[in-house]
Amino acid sequence: MQPMPDYSISVGEQLKALTASGSLQVDSAQMDVAKSLDRVLANLKQKRPATKSSALGWMFARKKPAEIVRGLYIHGSVGRGKTMLMDMFFAMAPCKKKRRAHFHEFMADVHNRITAHRLKFKNGETKQADPVLPVAADLYSEAELLCFDEFTVTDIADAMILSRLFSELFSLGCVLVATSNVEPDNLYRDGLNRGLFLPFIDLLKRHVEVVTLDSPTDYRMEKLNSQPVYLIPIDERTDMAMEASWVQALHGRKAQPLEIPMKGRSIHVPLAADRMARFSFADLCDAPLGAADFLAIAKRFDTIFLDRVPTLGPEKRNQTKRFIILIDTLYDHAIRLYVSAAAMPEDLLVERRGTEGFEFDRTASRLFEMRSAEYLAQTPAKRAAE
């Protein structure tokens, strides 16, 4: 008997196996991107082990230049298979230390580390005033390969630190592979003080190959099999339907308010029972919450009910940004989401312009996929694996 071929050796081989079995359609655009990912895999396999990986590595980083492996930045429209290819690549990457994260989650971690380092400096526990060098060294000691799914920059605090942070990470030898809906030149477009962000774009393009995944097929829309978890419009009948779904999901359990501790403050949850919670749009998007808050909610609950999502005009720009980050976080953590809204996902944003226009295309796509039978079926398994 002939041994089974090892399809784990390359993304391209695994893609060919899946198309041969009928699990996937043949897609030449995906195969082209797979070849670029396999180039990164081959280079990672040849890369010599890092010699400085401790938290003190920043002190010696410039004495011996790190071996450079050029990463990859994959951009294209939603639903073209970017995340699938990223997952294949990450599973095969030979690095002992690697990290796959949602960008907002990663940046929340970065800001937490910077805050902790500044506190150490204030308390006299370190003489290093600049937190970026040791934070970058710590991050690199934990992950020589960083993979970001749906790379996006909307927050000025993130935008202002990215150039310095990744200058250090790249100098240490960190490899970045990312997917995004926008090409690098459109990152943080129309953002406040964008001129200060532009050096990061130049830095990024020097350290990654930029490729486009321009498949003609939106696979997310093809597999859509809607479930009654997204209800429109906002009216009394929809409110009653949401309440009925909530009561059914409770299975006789009693829901009550609770607080999630969050760095000296708390996130108020109006109704919760075990791993279920219920919020209104105003609770989460009118309030001054950010990525770290939404991440804490996603880690605490498996199922979220979100009532009364309105249409989003220019006067609701801050709420729109929060809603985009909220849906990104819930999707990335496989949260089952019940929504009542004023319109279908693609019609919620009144005007598509600037950064929010680009980002909301992904939000609408994710809201569609979160209604699909495939998404709803895989959420328990994915949560159990976290």
N, C-alpha and C positions, 0 to 999 in steps of 0.2 A: 504494500500500500504506500502510495506517495505521501510524504509529509505535507501537512497543510502549510501554504505559504504564510510567512509572517508579515501581515499587513501593518504591523505597528512600527515598521522601520521608516515609513514616510507618510506624510499626509496624502500625497498623490496616490500611493498604493491603496490606502484605506478608502479613499474616495472612489477609486476604480472598483474596489470590491463591493462597495455599497451600491454603485450603479449597476454592476453586473448582477447583483442579487435582486434588483428591482426596488430596493429600499429608497433609492434616490434617482432622480432624472439625470441624464447626461447633461452637463452644463460646462461648456468650454471656458466660460469666464471663471467659474470656481476652480477649474483645473489649473488655469494660469496662476491664480493666487496660491494654490497649493504648491506649485513649483517654487514660488518665492518663499513660502514658509519652509519648504524642505531645504532651501539654501541656508536659511537661518539654523535649522536643525543640524545640518552637516557641519557648519562652522562652530556651533556650540559643542559638538562632539570632539572637535579638534582643539578646542580652546584649552590651554593649560590651566590647572587649578589656581585659584587666587592665592597669593602668599600672605596678603594682609586682609584679614576678615574680622578682626576684633573691633570692639567699640573704640579702640584707640587708633584704628587704622588711619583716621583723618590726619594724624600727626605725621605720617610717613607717606601719604598718598602720592606726593609729587616727586618722591625720591626715585621711584621706579614706575614708569608709565604702564598702565594696565593694558593688557591685550584687548584690542577692540574687535568686537563682533557687531556688525551693523544690523540693527533691528528692522522692523517692518511696521508700516502704518497703512492699514487697509481702510479705504473709505468708499462709500457708495450708498445707494438708496436703501431704505429699510426692507427687511424681508428677503434679502438676497443670499443669505447663508454665511454672513461674516462671523456670527457667534459660533455656528457649528464648526467652521474651519478653525477658529481660535481654540475651541475645546479640544479638537483633535490634536492640534499642535501642542497645547499645554500638556496633555496626557503623555505625549511622546518626548517632550523636552528632557534631555539627559541631566539637567542640573539637579543637584541634590537640594539646593535652596532656590525655590521659585515661588512666585506669588501671583495668583490671578485675583483681581479685585475690580469692583466697580470704582470708577475714578473718584466719585464723591466720597465713598467709604475710605479710599486710600488717603485723600486729602484731609479728611477729618482726623485720621490717625496721625498724619504729619503735623497738623496744628496742635493736637494734644501733646505730641512729643516736644514741640517747640515751647509750648507753655510750661511743660514739666522742666525742661532744661533752664528756662529763664528763672523759674522758681529756685532751682538749685544754685544758679549764679547769685541770685539775690540773697540766698541763705549762706553763701560762702562755701558751698560744697564743690564748686568748680571755679577755675579761673578763666575758663573759656567763655567770653561774653557773647560771641556770635554762635547762635544755636544751630545754624544750617550745616556746618561742617560735621559736628558729632551726630546730628540727626541723620544726615545722609549716610554716614559711616554705619550707624546702627541699622538703617534700612537695608544697606547693601550686605551687611553681615547676615541678615535674615533671608535675603532674596537677591541672587545674582541675575535673575530673570524676572522682569515685571511684565505682566500681561493685563492690559486695560481693555475691557469690553465697553464700547460706546463712549470713547474718550470725548469729553466736552468740557468747556470752560465757561462758566457763567458768573462765578463769584470773583469779585475784585481781590479779595484776600488770597484766593488761589492764584489768580493771574499774576499778582505781584511777586510771588515767591517761586514760581515754577522755573524761571530761568536760572536762578542761583542754585536751587535744589538739584535740578537735573544736570547742571554743569558739574557739580560734585559727583553725582551718581554715575554719569558717563565717564568721568575721569577715573573713577574707581573700577570701571569695567562693566557696569550694569548694562544689560541688554533690554530694550523696550520693544514690545510688540503690542500694537493697539488696533482696535477697530473704531470707526467713527462714521457718522453720517455726513461729515463735512471734510473737505480737504484742509490741510494744515493752514493755508493762507486765510481761511475763513473762520478759524478758531477765534473765539472772543470777539467776533465782529460786532462793531458798534458798542463795545464795552467801554466802561469808564476808564480813562487814562490808558487807552489801548496802546499808545505809543511806547509805554513802558513794558508792554507785553511782547512787542514784536521781536526783541532779541531771542525769546524762547522759540519762536517759529523758526528762525534761522538755525538755532542750535538743534532743534528737532530734525530739520531736514538734512543736517549734516550727519546725524547718527542713525537715521532710519531710511530705508527705501520706501518711497511712497507709491502705492499701487491702488488702482481702482477696481472694485468689484462691480461691474456694470452688467449683471445678468438681466435679461429681459423679463424674467419671471419673479413675481413677489410671492414667495412660497408661504408666507404667513397668511396671506389672503386666500391662497388655494386651500389650505387646510382648515379654514375657519368653519367651525360647526357651533354656532351660537347657542349659548345656554342662557337661561333667564337670570343672569347676574348683572345685566346692564339695562336699566329701565329708563325710558323717556316718555313724555316730557316731565317737568316738575309740576305735578298737580296732586290733587287729593287722592286720586286713584293710585298713582305711583307711590305716594307716601304709604298708603295702605298695603300695597304689594311688598314694599321694603319691610314694613313692620311684620307682615305675615312670614316673610323669609327669615327675619331675625328670630321670631318666636319659634319657628320650626327648627332653626339651627341650635337654639338654646336647649332643646330637648328637656324642658322642665327645669333647667338650671336657673338660678337667680342672678341677674346682672346688676352690677352696682358700680359706682365710680371708683377709680383708683388713681394713684400717682406713681409715675415711674421716676425714681431718683435720677438726677442728671446734674452732676458737678455743682452742688450747692443750691440747686433749684429742683424743680420737678416738672414733668410733662403730665398735664391733666388728661385723663381718659374718662370721658363722660359716662360710658357704660362698658363693662368688661365682665366676662365670665370665662374662667380658665384661660384658653388661648384664643379667645374671640374678643373683638373690641368694636365699638361703634362710635364714629365721629361724624360731624358735619363738615362740609368743605370749609366753613368759617373757622371751625376748631383748629384745623391743620394749616390752612393757607392764608387766613387773615392774621393769624398769630405770628409773632416773630420767631418762627422755627426754621431750622436748617437741616442740612444733610445728617448731622450727628443725631439730631432728635428723631428723624425718620428712621434712621438705622436702629436706634434703640427700640422704636415701636416694632420694626420688622423682626427684631430678635426676640421680642416678648410675645408676639402673637402670630398665629397661623392664618387667621381669617379676619379680614377687616370689612366692615360695612361703612360706606362713605355716602352720606346723604347730601343731595341738593348741590351738585356741581353746576355752577352757572356758566353762561357763555362768557368768554374772557376777552374784553376789549382793551384798548391801550391804557385805560384808567386803572386796569388791574394788572399792571406789568409785574409787580412784586408777587402778587398771588399766582400769576402764571408761572413765574420762575420756581416758586415753591411747589406748585402742582407738578411740574416737569420732574423735579428732583424726587418728589414723593412717589410718582409712578415708577420712575427708574429704580428706586430702592425696593419697592414692593415687588416689582417684576423680578429683579435680580435675586431676591430671597424667596421666590416662588410662593408669595402670599396669595391666598384665595381672596379675591376682591369682589364685593357686591357694590354696585354704584347706582344711584339715581342722578340723572343729569338733565340739563335743559336741551341737549342736542346729542346727536351721534358724535363719536370721538372726533371725526374729521371736520366737524362743524363747530366745535367748541371754541376754537380760536377765531375771533372775528376778523382780525387782520394779520396776515402772514408777512411779517417784515422783521428784519434784523435777526439777531441770534435766536430769539424765541420762535421765529418762523421755522428755522432749520430744526430746532430742537423739538418743536411740537409735532412734526411729522413722525418722529420716533415715538412720542407719547401716544399719538393716535394709533399707531401700529401696535404698540404694546397693549393698549386698552382692548383692541380687537383680539389679540392673541390670548389675553387673559380670560376671554369668554370661551375659548375653544375647548373642545373635549380633551384634546391632547394636553393642554396646559393644566386643566383642572384635574386630569388623571395623574399627572406626574408630580403635583405639588407635595403630597405626603412623603413620597420617596426622597425627593430632593431635600425637604426639610429634615428628614431623619438622618441624612448624610452630613448635615452641617455640624 
